[in-house]
Amino acid sequence: MPLKLKIYIGVITVSAIALFIYLIPSLLSLSNIWLVLIFFLAISVFAEFIPVNLPMAGSITIAFPIDFLLILVHGPALAMLIAALGALIGEIIERKISWYKVIFNASQYALTAGIAGIAYQQAGGVVGTQNIFRFILPATICALTYCIVNITLFVIVVSFAQNVRIKTIWRTSIKETVPSYIAEAPMGFLMAIVYTEVGIIGVLLFFLPLLLARRSFELYTKMRKVYLDTIRALAAAIDAKDPYTKGHSERVAETSVALAQVLNLSDKDIENIEYTALLHDIGKIGIADSILGKNSSLTNKEFDKIKEHTVMGAKIIEPVDFLKNSYEAIYHHHEKYNGKGYPDGLKNEDIPLSARIIAVADAYDAMGSDRPYRKKLNMNKILKELKDQSGKQFDPEVVKALISVLDREREE
């Protein structure tokens, strides 16, 4: 485990313990605590057994509305205690052997609940009041704080553990969870109102809708994963035709995403570029192996055949609805910035930006890989070629973005 990850987990754990100790007096002032503790702990443990796994790492549960209710009705100290115990018991029962994950999860949940609870009180909210409607604004601040703290603590630990950029974690694992928080916050608020009026029965009545909401999010997450797995399988099939390009599509996709991030494209555009880059050479399925793997220079006729792969690739993905935004980029990814590319000879900004990005990423990986007709180039030669072709074959802004990405990687 990286040292920075150990330090981070230690800091979060110590912070959670310190905050709980600070809040203990408010916990001791609660009456009839044991029944409340046992009931909500049972629900919290149950929530840990039905998580929705996120694409990159970690998972999301339906614990947020429960924690939210506890903060509003019983205060942050009890919310911290139940959040931590629920995570610990749930993971011990599941026999999780990664002790640092168990400790971090318990500490992270507790710290999130504690900070959100303090935010509620500091915003003017009163714990345990019968008229919670009076404190909608403090409750909203509490929910936002919970969401921000929870997401922040999670993305940092994944970034340290997997050495992945925070932007990537947000795009692949977190972005889609935000609507879940938005939907669950009002439900937690209503649960708190009903709980103060009718007690435990009110919480049980709301638990079924929570399970249905969790199931809907799980199905959506699985559907997105199936899409991406299908695309990766197609990319692997393309690369399998040529042993010299093994992993080429994955590398081009990774570089294209990095370029799109530097160019400040939206999350939706970045996701589309990733899918498109994975499939940019799908048209090569229709090209003969004798041409793709030829060890000598191609004849004009053979090169004309190779050039058909952009058109064929676009036609292959055209009927697939969720790939409709990839059509133009696949069709035009071999256009040149000076208008001397193919298939349509587009130039400058007439070439779709996604195609210009993939063109640079594609060329960069090709120059850095062994091919039948030459050995891979060293980094100095690659950079020289990119700079020489800036404004000719490649979009100058995309080349600058790639150089900045490479500079950052060298620094890291």
Sequence and secondary structure as in RCSB ss.txt:
>XXXX:A:sequence
MPLKLKIYIGVITVSAIALFIYLIPSLLSLSNIWLVLIFFLAISVFAEFIPVNLPMAGSITIAFPIDFLLILVHG
PALAMLIAALGALIGEIIERKISWYKVIFNASQYALTAGIAGIAYQQAGGVVGTQNIFRFILPATICALTYCIVN
ITLFVIVVSFAQNVRIKTIWRTSIKETVPSYIAEAPMGFLMAIVYTEVGIIGVLLFFLPLLLARRSFELYTKMRK
VYLDTIRALAAAIDAKDPYTKGHSERVAETSVALAQVLNLSDKDIENIEYTALLHDIGKIGIADSILGKNSSLTN
KEFDKIKEHTVMGAKIIEPVDFLKNSYEAIYHHHEKYNGKGYPDGLKNEDIPLSARIIAVADAYDAMGSDRPYRK
KLNMNKILKELKDQSGKQFDPEVVKALISVLDREREE
>XXXX:A:secstr
  HHHHHHHHHHHHHHHHHHHHHHHHHHT SSHHHHHHHHHHHHHHHHTS EE SSS EE SHHHHHHHHHHHH 
HHHHHHHHHHHHHHHHHHTT   HHHHHHHHHHHHHHHHHHHHHHHHTT  TT S GGGGHHHHHHHHHHHHHHH
HHHHHHHHHHHHT  HHHHIIIIIGGGHHHHHHHHHHHHHHHHHHHHHTHHHHHHHHHHHHHHHHHHHHHHHHHH
HHHHHHHHHHHHHHHT GGGTTHHHHHHHHHHHHHHHTT  HHHHHHHHHHHHTTTGGGGGS HHHHT SS   H
HHHHHHHTHHHHHHHHHTT GGGGGGHHHHHHTT  TTS  SSS   GGGS HHHHHHHHHHHHHHHTS BTTB 
   HHHHHHHHHHHBTTTB HHHHHHHHHHHHHHHH 
